[in-house]
Amino acid sequence: MKTIWPGRPIARWLTGVVALFAATAQAHTGGTVLDPGGANPHATDMADISCSSSDNLPPTAKLFARVKDQSPPEAGLLVNMQIIKGRQAISVTDEFSGDGEFSAPVELFGGSGTYTMLVDKTGLGPRSFEVEWHCMSENNIHTGTDITIRQIDTPQ
């Protein structure tokens, strides 16, 4: 099987990308398996979320997001999410490994533009996760939201 980089078969990588894109076509949620082989404690997924306004939408004020660990529980293995825009950043951890519930939500008030979202984990082992994100106005009205996947896992 052809690989993109050692230990990462192209079919497995494409499956994760397709899953993320397919999920985004239906709602502002998506997910994949972070580090399917479980051998990279530094595996990180990255996406850019573009928030915009138009004539019929109020101005974007913030990005709302949360993360859910969908894997079986494993003590000490947690999923984290960071959001960055310009010189601002915020993070959240799904505090309960594999409970299937979303983390507490976080909001980064960065206005319109591109936010970078990172998802990583605290150690060895694969983690299946889902993220939810929404560009919102000050009054919590949805504004224009697009996503571009930048990275699935970190090459070893």
C-alpha angles and dihedrals in degrees: 000000000000116000132207090209130351113299095010112099111207093232092057091047092049091048090059093047093048091049091053094047094044091052093050092056090066104037142336093285133095142152148168140180112289110217099353091194091053094220101106113076089182097055111142133181119206134194136170116226116200117206118195142167130215137189092278096044131067118246116282112251104172151355116244117201144161137176134221128201106217098179126102111279116274120178113248096004108113137165120236132192128199127189122198132185120169108310094343129090139170133181141194135187126210091235097200115063112230099347092132093231127118121253121246109288123254128203126202113197101212102130122222120346139063124330121190117221122197126188121192140151138234101243150334119338137067119277126198109209143175127204129198121201137173133180105222142184122233087268093051096256114149114251131189112310129184131164134207118191109224104174140008107200125332117273111250 
